[in-house]
């Protein structure tokens, strides 16, 4: 790799030191949120900086468009991304999302942002190969801006209000777009009641990711077994007697979705096949966890499930070539995904 030919900027170095010392970063370098950068972002979206967007837990502070723009600038967002960040911030403040719990738990919960509709293409978001990984500015900076807003305006500062025992890398950023062009099924936002051409962001309170690798299964039934068995995590028993938060997210590559389709399964049938197979016998739990599960009343015929009903399982098609998907468990403390139009 060649050394960059630009000149050294000592003011940039000083700005990084000052911003890190003030506690407003996530530990990584940020773009200094100067007045001109903030105003350029607001002007590009024709937004009034003082306009209120939402009251955001856990500090229950009033979040304005200027607040969001400050954090979007620091995260490295383009001006065109601001409305997506704002929609995600508004969505995660919804009561059913339970941001207070997600932001303050000792668990590893974080906010996952899924973007649907033409806006994903307009911003050049990655929905294909390495969709959950690095390399795409929009994916990386939108998720980061949402997290910085939660920290700097919502009050979820690590070690103060955010009391995660370990945390997870997704707390830096977790954002991707659905691969609608290669999906054989209706997209997530369409399932959730929006028009195909609507611009929609969905936030999901998640606990991490588990890779699901299956290049052998040639039928939907067999592939459903692989996904189901990947979801049976004893350490994710929730208070409602479910494995996880009850609305698990599966990020499925197009090749896996095609396996289900060739077996005559639409998305609802794929969800049902996975749901029926995703059962963990209570007898396999440690005695204390077994007692907790039995006391919750969530066990059915001696088994715990990943959701109350098949339709609670969310399937988002994303990724490139290969038969490697991901199970993304929702936080076991209780949360529901929330979608908002951009």
N, C-alpha and C positions, 0 to 999 in steps of 0.2 A: 504494500500500500504506500502510495506516495504522500509526502507531507503536503498539506494544504498550502497553496501559494499566497493566501491572503495575509494581511498584516496582523500582528498581535494587538488585541484590544484590551488594554488594562482596565478600562472602565467596565467592560463586560465582567472581568474577573471580580472587580470590586462589588458589582451589582449582585453576583452570585453569592459572594460571602455575606452581604447584607441581607439578602432574602432568606438564605438558609438560617442565618442567626435569628431572624424574626419568626421563624417557625411556620412559614406559609408554604414551604415546598414539601415534596414527598421524598426528599433526599437526593433526587436527581436534579441536574441543572434545569432552569426554567427560563423562558423568555421574559425579560423585565417588563412588567405591566405599566408602561408609560401612558400618560394621558392621551397621547396621539394614537398609540396602538389601540387603546380601548375605544376611543371615539371612532376610529376607522372601522372597527368591527361592528359597532352599533349602527353607524351610518350605512354600512353595506347591507344590513338587514332591516333598515328603516325602523329602528326600535328606540324608544325613549329610555334612557338609562335609569331614570327614577321610577319607572313603572314596576309595580310589584308583580312577581311571578307566583310565589307560593310561600307559605310558612313552613320552614324546613326543620324537622327533628334532627338531632336530639335536643338542640338548644332552642328550638322553636323560634328562630329568627326569621324576620321578613327578608326574603331574597328578591332583589331587584335584578333587572337585566344588566345593570352595570356590575353588580356583584358577580353574575355569571360570566360576563365578558372579561372581567379581571382574571378569573381563573382559567377561562378558555385561552386567553392570551398567554398566560404562564405555561399552560399545557402545550402550546405550540399549534393550536387550532388555526385553520384558515377562517376568515370572516364568515364564509358561507356555512360553516359548521355550527355557528352559534345557536341557531334555532333548534337543531337536533339536540344539542346539550341542554337547552332550556326545556325542551319537551321531556327529556329523561329526568331532569331534576324535578319537574312538576309531577311526573308519574310516580317517582319513588316517595313522594310525600303523601300519597294516598294511604288512607287508614289500613286497608287490607294488605298493603305491602309490608307494614310493620317495620318501618325504618328505625324507629326507636330501639327495637330489639336488635336488628341487624347491626346498627352502628355502635351498640354498647356491649354486645355479648362477649364472653371470653372465647366463644367459638370462632371459626375462621370465615364467617359469612362476609360476603361482599356483594356488590351490585354488578350484575351482568347486563349489558345493553345490546339488544338485538334490533337492527334497523331493517325496515322493509320498504318497498316501493321505489319509485324513480329517483328519490333523493339519494339512495345508496349509489346508484350509477353516476349521478351528477357529481357526487363528492369523490368518486373513484374509490369507494370502499372495497375491501377485499372480502369476497364471499367464497373464493375458491381455495386453491392450495395454500396451506399455512394460514387459514382464516383466523385461527385463534392465536397465532404467533406474531412475531415481529415483522417489520418491513413495509407496513402501509401507514402513511401519515394519518389519514382520517380515522382508521380503526384505533390506532394508538392514542391519538390526542383527544378524541371525543370521550373515550372511556376515562382517560386521565383527568380531563376537565370536570367530569361528573364527580370523580373521587375528590379532587381538590376543592370543589364547591362544598361537598359534604363535610370536608375537614375544616375549611376556613370560614364558612358561613354557618353550616349546620352544627359546628362545634365538635365533630368527631375526631379529635386529635389523639394519635396513638399514645398510649400510656396515661392519658388523662380521662377521656370519655370512652374512646375506643380501647377496650380492655382485652383484646384478643390474646389468648395464650400463645399462639404461634402465628396467626395470620396466614396469608397465602400470597403468591405472586400476583393473583388477580386483583389484589387491593391496590396495585399500581394502576392497572387499566385492564378492562375486560369488555371488549366491544367488537362486534362483527356484524356483517350483513348476511341475510339468507341468500343462498344460491338459487334464486327463483327461476333463472333461465334453464337450469339443468334439473330442476325438481319435477317429478311426475305428478306431484300432488299440489293442492291449494296451499298457498303460503301461510305462515303463522298469522299475519294480520288479517287475512281473509277469513280464517277460522274464527278469529276473534271479533268478526262483525264489520270489518272495514272493506271498502271497495278495493278492487285489485290495484288501481292506480293511486290509491291513497298513500301518503307519506306518513309512516307510523314508526314509533319507537316503543319497544317493550322492555321493561326492566324486570329482572328475575333475581331474587335473593338466593345466592348459591354458596355452596360450601367447598367447591373445588372441582376438579375434573378427573375422570377415570377413563383411560383409553380402552376402547373396545375393538379388538382385532379379530377379524374372521374372514379369511380369504377362501375358506373351504365350503361353507354352507351354500347350497344351491337352491334352497327353498325358503320361503318366508317363515315357515314353521321352525325350521332349524335355526335360522338367523335370529328369530324371536327368542329362542332358548338362550343364545349367546348373550343377547342384550339383557335378558331377564336375570341371568345368573350374575352378570356384572353389576347389577343394582342391589344385590343382597349384602349390605354392609352392616354388620352387627353394631359397629361403633356409631351408627347414625340413627339409632332408635329415638324417635321423637316423643314428645309428651302426649301426642294423640294416639300413641300406639302404632305408628307407621314407621317405615324405614325412610327417614328424611322428612322433608316438610310437606309431603303429600301432593306436590305438583312438579314431579321430576322433569328435567329437560334432557332430551336426547339430541345431540348434534350428529346427524346421520349423513355420511357422504353419498353422493348421487349413485354410486355403484351399489351400495347397500339398499337404497330406496328402490332401485331397479329390480333387485332380487325379490322384494316383496311384490312389486307390480307384476313380474312374470309369474308369480304364484296366484295372481288374481286378487291381490289385496289392495284396497284403497288405504288411505291413512288411518281411518277409523278401525279397519280390520287389523292393521299392523299394531295399533295401540292395544287392541283387545288381546291379540296373540301374546304380546309382551306382558301385559297385565296378568293374564291367566297363569303365566309361567313364573312370574316374579313373586315367589312365596318363600319365606324363611321360617322354618319350623322353630317355634319358641323353645323347644327342647335343646336346640343348638346354642342358645344363649347361655352366658354365665348365670349362676343362680340369682344374683342380685338384679341383673338386667331382665331375667325371666320374670321375676316377681313384679318388677316395674311394668313390664309389658302386659302381664296378666291383669294387674290392678287397673290399668288404663282402659281395659275393655276393648282394645283395638285388635286383639287376636281373633281370627276367624278360623274355626276348626283347627285350632292349635298352631296357626301360622300368622305371621305378620306380612302385610302387603306394602307396596311402595306408594300407593294412592288409594283413595276411597273408591274410585271408579276409573275405568279405562280412559275416558276422555280427559281426565286430569293430567295424563302424561302428555307433555309437549314434545313434538318432533319438529325440529328445524333442519332442513337440508342445507348443508354447507360443506365445503372442502373440495379438493381436486381429485386427481387420479389415485386410486387405491381403495382398499376396503378396510379403512380404519376410521372408526367413529369415536364418539365420546359420550359418556354418561356424566351429566352435571347435576348432582343431587341438590335439591333445594334445602335451605337451612332448616334444621329440625326444630328450631324454636317456634316456627309458625310464620308463614308468609305466603302471599299469593301474587302471581305475576300481574303487572298492570301495564296496559297499552294506552298511548296517547297519540293523537294526530299531531303532526309537526306543523 
